[in-house]
């Protein structure tokens, strides 16, 4: 993940641009000071958070741990924003590959940026959200370890065959939900299953295959993109991957973002886009 090194953020994110009229929630101190203003969302909402190199690479080796930190370089501003976005969420949605690569990680606000853990907890209480943030993992095969700490109190979205594979192995508190019959799980069915569980604010943190499926289906309302000042490079037969993988958008689907805000910390840019449905082209 992007929380390998944890120096404390000493200066607020510098606000470069913000579209007028955005929804805001009065953030408890010190969150407003560190963010450089207020932040809020309409609900229901599905929003994504990624980090990218200047050349569009989001992971050099997606199967290896620490890829986000390798790309971002571990700046405290990036981790602070990750924690803040998690604090607003009802649930975090990821693919099984992301879970396998980060098997020891726990997707909580305080884990990613401990200096603001108490303030994140205060924000969740203010929003009427439970203290613990559940994790939802997409796995068509059900081939994962249901005893991982990250899955405590969470969900596995899988096929009927995957649910049968996990039957009797899931610990108390972990829900296994069958949302499809075949190997592929349709993105609308995944989101519908989470909505049926009462989750109105869904944050997805990857991977690029899952994000591509959600974006192609027009289900991603907003994208938070940290642009890291690093060049990752690509090899023709290498393992480097970009923000969207396994899904072709252009030509055919116009998913053109509208910039909502831009912030800066050092040479890192923190960009927020809305992703209107667009048109078939």
C-alpha positions as CSV (number, residue, x, y, z in Angstrom):
1,X,0.0,0.0,0.0
2,X,0.9,3.7,0.1
3,X,1.6,3.7,3.9
4,X,5.1,2.3,4.1
5,X,6.7,5.4,5.6
6,X,4.8,7.6,8.0
7,X,6.2,11.1,8.6
8,X,3.6,13.6,9.8
9,X,2.1,16.2,7.4
10,X,3.3,19.6,8.8
11,X,1.7,21.9,6.2
12,X,-1.8,21.8,4.7
13,X,-2.4,20.8,1.2
14,X,-2.2,23.9,-1.0
15,X,-5.5,24.5,-2.8
16,X,-4.8,25.4,-6.4
17,X,-8.3,25.2,-7.8
18,X,-11.8,24.3,-6.5
19,X,-15.0,24.4,-8.4
20,X,-17.6,26.6,-6.7
21,X,-20.7,25.0,-5.1
22,X,-19.2,21.6,-4.2
23,X,-20.9,19.8,-1.3
24,X,-19.1,20.3,1.9
25,X,-19.0,18.8,5.3
26,X,-17.5,20.8,8.2
27,X,-14.4,18.8,9.0
28,X,-13.3,18.4,12.6
29,X,-9.9,19.8,13.4
30,X,-7.2,19.2,12.3
31,X,-8.7,17.7,9.1
32,X,-9.9,21.0,7.7
33,X,-6.5,22.6,8.4
34,X,-4.5,19.8,6.8
35,X,-6.9,19.5,3.8
36,X,-6.8,23.2,3.2
37,X,-10.6,23.6,3.3
38,X,-13.8,21.6,3.7
39,X,-14.8,18.4,1.8
40,X,-18.1,16.7,1.3
41,X,-20.0,14.4,-1.0
42,X,-23.5,13.8,-2.1
43,X,-25.0,10.4,-1.4
44,X,-25.3,7.8,-2.9
45,X,-21.8,7.9,-4.3
46,X,-19.1,5.6,-5.8
47,X,-15.7,7.2,-5.8
48,X,-12.2,6.0,-6.6
49,X,-8.8,6.8,-5.2
50,X,-5.6,6.0,-7.1
51,X,-2.0,7.1,-7.4
52,X,-0.3,7.3,-10.8
53,X,3.2,8.0,-12.1
54,X,3.7,10.9,-14.6
55,X,3.6,8.3,-17.4
56,X,0.3,6.7,-16.3
57,X,1.7,3.6,-14.5
58,X,-0.1,2.7,-11.3
59,X,1.8,-0.4,-10.4
60,X,5.2,-1.8,-11.5
61,X,4.3,-5.3,-10.3
62,X,0.7,-5.6,-9.2
63,X,1.2,-8.9,-7.5
64,X,3.9,-7.5,-5.2
65,X,3.1,-5.5,-2.0
66,X,3.9,-1.8,-1.7
67,X,3.3,-0.8,-5.3
68,X,1.3,2.3,-4.3
69,X,4.1,3.4,-2.1
70,X,6.7,2.7,-4.8
71,X,4.8,4.9,-7.2
72,X,3.9,7.7,-4.8
73,X,7.1,7.8,-2.9
74,X,5.2,7.8,0.4
75,X,4.5,11.5,1.0
76,X,2.4,12.2,4.1
77,X,0.0,14.4,2.0
78,X,-1.0,11.4,-0.1
79,X,-1.6,9.1,2.9
80,X,-3.5,11.9,4.8
81,X,-5.9,12.2,1.8
82,X,-6.3,8.4,1.6
83,X,-7.3,8.3,5.2
84,X,-9.7,11.2,4.8
85,X,-11.4,9.6,1.8
86,X,-11.7,6.3,3.7
87,X,-13.3,8.2,6.7
88,X,-16.2,9.3,4.4
89,X,-16.9,5.8,3.1
90,X,-19.5,3.2,4.1
91,X,-17.4,0.5,2.6
92,X,-14.2,0.0,0.6
93,X,-14.4,-2.1,-2.5
94,X,-11.3,-3.9,-3.9
95,X,-10.5,-6.8,-6.2
96,X,-9.1,-10.1,-4.9
97,X,-5.7,-9.4,-6.5
98,X,-5.3,-6.2,-4.5
99,X,-6.1,-8.1,-1.3
100,X,-3.6,-10.9,-2.1
101,X,-0.9,-8.3,-2.8
102,X,-1.5,-6.5,0.5
103,X,-2.6,-9.4,2.7
104,X,-1.3,-7.8,5.9
105,X,-3.0,-4.4,5.2
106,X,-6.2,-3.3,7.0
107,X,-8.2,-0.8,5.0
108,X,-9.0,1.7,7.8
109,X,-8.5,5.5,7.8
110,X,-6.2,5.4,10.9
111,X,-4.0,2.6,9.5
112,X,-2.9,4.7,6.5
113,X,-2.3,7.9,8.4
114,X,-2.1,7.3,12.2
115,X,-1.5,11.0,13.2
116,X,-5.1,11.8,12.2
117,X,-6.7,8.6,13.4
118,X,-8.7,10.3,16.2
119,X,-9.9,13.0,13.8
120,X,-11.0,10.5,11.3
121,X,-12.9,8.6,14.0
122,X,-14.6,11.9,14.9
123,X,-15.6,12.6,11.3
124,X,-17.1,9.1,11.0
125,X,-19.1,9.7,14.2
126,X,-20.2,13.1,12.9
127,X,-21.4,11.4,9.7
128,X,-23.3,8.7,11.6
129,X,-20.9,6.0,10.3
130,X,-19.8,3.0,12.5
131,X,-16.2,3.2,13.9
132,X,-15.1,0.2,11.8
133,X,-14.9,0.5,8.0
134,X,-15.8,-2.8,6.3
135,X,-14.0,-4.1,3.3
136,X,-15.8,-5.7,0.3
137,X,-13.6,-7.9,-1.9
138,X,-14.6,-9.1,-5.4
139,X,-13.5,-12.7,-6.1
140,X,-15.3,-14.7,-8.8
141,X,-13.5,-17.9,-7.8
142,X,-13.7,-17.4,-4.0
143,X,-10.0,-18.3,-3.9
144,X,-8.9,-16.2,-1.0
145,X,-8.1,-16.5,2.7
146,X,-11.3,-15.6,4.6
147,X,-9.3,-15.3,7.8
148,X,-7.3,-12.3,6.8
149,X,-7.6,-9.4,9.3
150,X,-8.8,-7.1,6.6
151,X,-11.9,-9.2,6.0
152,X,-13.1,-9.1,9.6
153,X,-16.6,-7.8,9.5
154,X,-16.5,-7.4,5.7
155,X,-17.9,-9.0,2.6
156,X,-16.9,-11.2,-0.2
157,X,-18.8,-10.7,-3.5
158,X,-18.5,-13.8,-5.6
159,X,-20.2,-16.3,-7.8
160,X,-22.3,-19.2,-6.7
161,X,-19.4,-21.5,-7.2
162,X,-17.1,-19.1,-5.2
163,X,-19.7,-19.0,-2.4
164,X,-19.7,-22.8,-2.3
165,X,-15.9,-22.8,-2.1
166,X,-16.0,-20.5,0.9
167,X,-18.9,-22.3,2.6
168,X,-17.9,-23.4,6.1
169,X,-14.6,-21.5,6.0
170,X,-15.8,-17.9,6.5
171,X,-15.4,-16.8,10.1
172,X,-18.3,-15.2,12.1
173,X,-18.9,-11.6,10.9
174,X,-17.7,-12.2,7.3
175,X,-20.6,-12.2,4.8
176,X,-20.2,-14.1,1.5
177,X,-22.7,-12.9,-1.1
178,X,-23.2,-14.7,-4.5
179,X,-24.0,-12.1,-7.2
180,X,-23.4,-14.1,-10.3
181,X,-23.4,-17.5,-11.9
182,X,-20.5,-17.4,-14.4
183,X,-16.8,-16.5,-13.9
184,X,-17.4,-12.8,-14.6
185,X,-19.2,-10.6,-12.1
186,X,-21.1,-7.8,-13.7
187,X,-20.1,-4.4,-12.2
188,X,-23.7,-3.3,-11.8
189,X,-24.5,-6.4,-9.8
190,X,-21.5,-5.7,-7.5
191,X,-22.7,-2.2,-6.8
192,X,-26.3,-3.3,-6.4
193,X,-25.3,-5.9,-3.8
194,X,-23.5,-3.3,-1.7
195,X,-26.4,-0.9,-2.0
196,X,-28.7,-3.7,-0.8
197,X,-26.4,-4.0,2.3
198,X,-27.1,-0.3,3.0
199,X,-23.8,1.1,1.7
200,X,-24.4,4.4,0.1
201,X,-20.9,5.8,-0.1
202,X,-18.6,3.2,-1.8
203,X,-14.9,3.9,-2.1
204,X,-12.9,1.7,-4.5
205,X,-9.1,1.6,-4.3
206,X,-8.4,-0.9,-7.0
207,X,-7.3,-2.6,-8.8
208,X,-7.3,-1.2,-12.4
209,X,-9.3,-4.1,-13.7
210,X,-12.1,-3.6,-11.3
211,X,-11.9,0.2,-11.8
212,X,-12.1,-0.3,-15.6
213,X,-15.2,-2.4,-15.2
214,X,-16.9,0.1,-12.9
215,X,-16.0,3.0,-15.2
216,X,-17.1,1.3,-18.4
217,X,-20.5,0.7,-16.7
218,X,-20.8,4.4,-15.8
219,X,-20.8,3.6,-12.1
220,X,-17.9,5.8,-10.9
221,X,-19.1,9.2,-9.9
222,X,-15.7,10.7,-8.9
223,X,-12.0,9.9,-9.2
224,X,-9.4,11.2,-6.8
225,X,-6.0,10.8,-8.6
226,X,-2.7,11.5,-6.9
227,X,-0.1,12.4,-9.6
228,X,3.3,11.5,-8.4
229,X,6.4,13.2,-10.0
230,X,8.0,9.9,-10.9
231,X,8.6,8.2,-14.3
232,X,8.0,4.5,-14.0
233,X,8.6,3.4,-17.6
234,X,7.2,0.3,-19.4
235,X,8.7,-2.7,-20.9
236,X,7.0,-4.4,-23.9
237,X,6.4,-7.6,-22.0
238,X,6.6,-6.1,-18.5
239,X,4.2,-6.2,-15.6
240,X,3.6,-2.4,-15.4
241,X,-0.1,-1.5,-15.4
242,X,-2.1,1.7,-15.8
243,X,-5.2,3.2,-14.2
244,X,-7.6,1.1,-16.4
245,X,-6.7,-2.4,-17.4
246,X,-8.7,-5.1,-19.2
247,X,-11.4,-2.7,-20.4
248,X,-11.3,-0.6,-23.6
249,X,-13.1,2.7,-23.3
250,X,-12.1,4.6,-26.4
251,X,-13.2,4.4,-29.1
252,X,-16.8,3.7,-28.0
253,X,-17.2,5.0,-24.5
254,X,-16.6,8.6,-23.6
255,X,-15.6,8.8,-20.0
256,X,-14.3,12.4,-19.8
257,X,-13.6,13.8,-16.4
258,X,-14.4,17.3,-15.2
259,X,-11.9,18.8,-12.8
260,X,-13.4,19.6,-9.5
261,X,-10.4,20.5,-7.4
262,X,-6.6,20.5,-7.5
263,X,-4.3,20.5,-4.5
264,X,-0.5,20.3,-4.1
265,X,2.0,19.1,-1.6
266,X,5.6,19.5,-2.8
267,X,5.7,18.1,-6.3
268,X,2.6,15.9,-5.8
269,X,-0.7,16.9,-7.3
270,X,-4.0,15.8,-5.8
271,X,-6.7,15.9,-8.5
272,X,-10.4,15.4,-8.1
273,X,-12.6,14.7,-11.1
274,X,-16.3,14.0,-11.6
275,X,-16.9,11.3,-14.2
276,X,-20.2,12.0,-15.9
277,X,-21.7,9.2,-17.9
278,X,-20.8,10.7,-21.2
279,X,-21.9,9.3,-24.5
280,X,-21.4,6.3,-26.7
281,X,-19.1,7.5,-29.5
